[in-house]
Amino acid sequence: MSHVRIEGLTKRFAGKPPSVAVDDLSLEIEAGEFIVLLGPSGCGKTTTLRCLAGLETPDEGRISLGDRTVLDARAKTNLPPNKRRIGMVFQSYALWPHMQVRRNIGYPLRARRVDREQSRQWIEETAELVDCGALLDRYPGQLSGGQQQRVALARGLVARPDLVLFDEPLSNLDARLRDQVRAQLHELHARLGFTAVFVTHDQSEALALGDRLAIMKAGRIEQLDTPERVFEEPATEYVAGFIGMSNRLPLRRQGGGWTLDGQPVAGELPVPRSHDEVAVRLRPDDLRLAPADEKPPDRGVGLPAQIVDAQFGGRHMDVVVSFADCRLQARAPLGEQPWARRLAPGEQVTAWFPGEAAIYYGADGVRIGTRAPATAVGA
């Protein structure tokens, strides 16, 4: 395990125009902490990981693993990957097809010249940890996708690295295997306590695995916090949209109420009177549906909406509605609303949400409202 410190990391790529992939990024990771870099393609998360691994050379910044400086751009220090004591688990597994599982797992030990008997012991111990001890004499082509990923995980852990880096390691698995391997990885980290940086664009992976999440945008960290805080208190509208608050209502105060594109919205928003324009963010689970002639309850915010689409989801209906020029997603539980099973395109309904279920953002994209705000990095 190793404490990790990243200071002022900047990586530029030449081009027309040139691009800044990582922009003055600083981050401290405690020994044994599992940090998730979360964001869309192009936000800089994989480039940050590759700089940590020594696979990219940053233009500026400093990286320390424990008491060792592995990168100092100003001093022109840049240790190669094989001298950084890191393990890496790739998206593509990257297993040698002509080598048995035993040799694939042991490859980092050969690169570090660990003696044969110690290597044999570490390979077998690590293979048992990830439940692939019975696979050691097989070839990668004889394994399922989930088994190959467990072998790749064993290879990343076998040399007892100071830091383990994960580059979207679950994205090539089907949904069932992804959940299974994710649970095994979470259990393994709890047992071994290795320091980890995990890159993903999948919010469910991030919430399940991370001790803290770093939400990235344009090479910077937009919010750094625990999964609970990021989920419940997204500091900016960008974070809210990425973490699952896909419904957005740009509302304007007119007279004594609120409107969307000039159409009135029923109910009052819990925002200060100083804000005349707000962006409302809420999750599909928090948007409720009612018959068109039914008014929202007290402290509810309602809009007359039209059904665009309704899909059966087992115990709920996934419904798309439109109001003004906005398309909104709702999830109607069939146990509470059995009538939702019969919803059809073009049907009029009342869409509403509890005022406290939404989060409200000003024109600058920063959260407003009555609850204690989370802090956006750099705000």
N, C-alpha and C positions, 0 to 999 in steps of 0.2 A: 504494500500500500504506500502511496506517496501523495503528499500535498502538491497541488498544481497551481502555479501562478502565471497568468497571461497578462502582459502589460503593453498597452498601446499597439496591439497587433494590427498591421496594415498590409494588405496584399493587393497589388494592382496587376491587371493583365493588359498587355498592349493590344491595340486595335484601333479602329476608326469608327467612333471615338474610343479611347481607352476606357476601361471599366475598373471600378474599385470593388473587389469582391468582399474584402474584409476591411472595415473602416474604423481604425483606432479602437479596437475592441480590447477590453480589460475584463478579467474574470478570475476569481479565486475559487478553487475546488478543494474541499477538505479531504483528508485521507479517509478512504472508505466511502466517499460520497458518490452517488450515481446521478450525474448531471445529464439532462436531455436537451440537445439543441433542436428546437422545433421551428419549422417554418416552411414556406412553399419553395419550389424550385427557384434557384437564383438568389436566395436570400443570404448566402455565404456560409451556411452551416457545414457543408462538406469541405469547402476550402479551409475553414477553421480547423476541422479535424485533420486534414492532410498537412497543415502547418504543424500541428501537434505531433504528428507521426514523423515529420521530417521528409515528407513526400513533396512538399512545396516549400520554396524559399521565400519568406515574407520580405517586403521592402523595408518595413520598420517593425520595431517591437522587441519584446523579450519574453522568453518562456523558461520557467524553472520547474523541474520535477524534483520534489524534495529539496535537498540542499545543492542540487546540481543545476547549473545553467546550461540548457541544451540549445538555446538560441539567443543570441544578442546581435541584432542587425547592426547596431552602431560599432560594436567591437568585432564584427565579422566572425562571430562564433556560430557554428551551425553543425551540430553533431548529426551524423547520418542515422537512419532508422535503426540499424543493427546495434548502435551504441546508446540508444535511449531507454532500453529496458521497458519496452511497451509490447503489448499484444494487440493484434488487430483482427477483427472479424468482418469480412466483406459481404456485400450484398450478393455477390455471385458465387459464394462459397470458396472459389479459387483453390480447389483441391487438385493435386496432381493425379490424373487418371491412371497412370502407369504404376503408381505406388499404392501399396496396401494402406489401410486406415492407420495401422501402427506407424508406418513411416511418415504419413501425412501429418499426424499429430506431433511426431518427434522432430519435424523439420527445424523448428526454432532452436531446439537443443543442439542439433548438429551445427547450426550456424554459430552457436555460442560455445562450441567445443566442450559440452558437458560430457563426462565420461559415460561409457556404455551402460554400466550397471545402474548408475544414477538415472540415466535417461529411461531405461526400462521401467524402473520403479515409478518415476514421475508420469510416464505415458499411461501405465496401467491405472495408477491412482486417479489421474485426471479423466480417463475414459470412463471409469466407474462413476465419477461425480456427475457426468452428463448422460449417464445411462447408455453408453455405447461400448461397454466392456466386451460384449459378445460379438462386436463387429470388427475387432482389431485385425483379423486376417482376411477381411473382404476388401474388394476394390470399390472406389466411389461409384462406378457404374452399376454396382449391385445393390446400391442403397436408395431409399426413398429420399424425397426432398428434405423431410424433417430430420432423417438420420444424417444426411450430409451436413445440414446446418449444425447439428450437435457435434459432429466431428470438427467442423470449422471453429466452433466455440471451444472445444477441447484444445485445439491447436493454439488458440489465442491465450489460453490460460496456463498451458503446460510449463512454460519457463518461469512461472511465478513473477510476472511483470509488475512493475510499479504502477502501471496505468494500462487499462484495457480500452480500446477504441472500437466502437461499433458503427459501421457505415450502412445504415438501413438494412440490417441483417435479416429481417423478417419479411421484407416486401415481396420476395419471390415465392413465398409459401401460400398455399390456399388458406381460406379463412379458418378452418378447423385446426390445421397444423400451426397456423400463426398464433392462435390463442394458446395452444398447448406448449409451444416452445417459449412463448412469452412468460407463461406461468413458471416454467422450469427455470428460466433465466432469473426471474424475480426471486425464486426460492434459493437459487445458487448464490446470488449476491447477498441475500440475508445470511447464508451460511458462511461464506468465505470473506465477505466484507471488502472485496477489491474496489479500488478507485476506478470509475468508469465515466466515459463520455460517449453518449449514444445519440446518433443523428437519425431523425425521422421527420416525415411530413404527416404522420398519422397521430392525431390527437389522442386516440384511445391508448396507443402504445405509450405515449408520453405520460399520460395521467397514471397509468398502471405501474410504470417502472421508475419514474424519476423521484429522487429526493427533492430536487429542485428542477424547474423548467426555465430554460432561457429561450424566450420567443424572439426570433431574429427577423429583421427587416432591413434590406439594403445594406448588409454587412455590419449592422449594429444590433445590439440587444435591446429590444423594445420593452421587455419586462422580464425580470428575474425573480422568481418566487416559488413557493411550494405549489404542488399541483392543486391543492384545495384553494389557495388564494387566487391562482391564475384562473381556475374554473369559476369561482364565485365572485371574484372582484377583478375582472380584466381592466387594466389601468387605462388602455386606449381603445378606440374603436377598432383599430387594426387587430389588436389581440382578441377582442370580442368576436369579430368575424371569423378569425382563424380557429378559435377554440370551440366553435359550435353555435354561436348566437347568430345564425344565418339570416334571421328575419330583421329587416331594417325599415324603419318608418321615419322619414324626414318630416317633422311636424313644425308648423309655424303657429305662434299665438296670434289670434285675431279676435278683437273684442274681448268677450269673456270666456272664450274657449280656444280649442286647438283645431287646426285644419291640416289636410294633406292635399296639396294641389287644389286648394280652394274648397274641398269637400269637408264638411264638419265631422269631427271625431267626438264621440260621447265620453264624458268623464274628465277628470282633472289629473294632471301629471304631478308627481311629487318632486317638482324642481323649483328652485328659487324664482321669484318674479323677475329677476334681472335677466333671465334667459327667455328670449322670444323665439329662438330657433333651436331645436334639439334634434338629435338623431337617436331614435329609440332602438335598442337592440334586445332581442329575446330569442329563446330557443323554441323549436317546434313544439316541444313538450309543454311550454308555457302559453301557447296560443290555443284558446279554447273555442269550441264551436257551439252554437245554440240555434234553434229555429229562428227564422227571420223576424218573427213577431215578438221575440223574447228580448227584453232589455238586459244589459249586463248588470251584475249585482253592485252594491255599494262598493266604492273604491276600485271598481273595474273600469277599464277603458275599452270602449266598443266601437266597431266600425261595421257598416253594412257591406257585406262581401258577397262575391259570386264564386261558386265552385268551378274550378278549372279542371281538376282531376282528382280521383279518389282511388287508392290502391289498397287491397286487403293485405294486412301485415301480421295476421295471426290473431293476436289479442287486441289489435288496434287497427285503425285505418290511417294510412298516410295520405293527407289531403293537401292539395294546393288550392289556394283561394286568391282572388284578385280584388284589390280595392284601389281606385284611381289608377295610377300606373304602376302600382306595387304588386308583385306576386309574393305571397307569403306561404310558408309551410306550417301545417298543424298536424298533430298526432292525436287522434280521437280514440280513447280507450273504449272498447266495445262493451266491457262490463258496466261502465257508467253511462254510456251513450249508445245503446243498441240501435237506435234510429240512424246512426252514422253509416251503418252497413248499406243503407239504401241511397246514399248521396249520389247525385248524378251531375255531370257538367251542365252549367247554366243555372243551377238551382241557387236561390238566394238564401243566405244564412247571416247570422250575426257572429262575427269573429271578435273575441274579446280576450283581455289578459288582465290579471291583477296588477295594479300599478307598481307594487313592490317587487314583482317578478322580473321586471325589465331593468335594464341599466341604461343610463342617459348620458349622452356625450354632447359637448359643445362644438362650435364650428372648428375649433383647433384639434378635434379628435380626442380630447382628454375628458375623463369621466367627471360628471357633475352629479349632484343629488344629495341625499340626506345621510347616506351611510359613510363611515370613515373610508376615505379613498385609498386604494392601493397606489403604489408609487411607480410611475413609469421611469425606466432607466434613462437618465439624462434630462428628466423633467425638472 
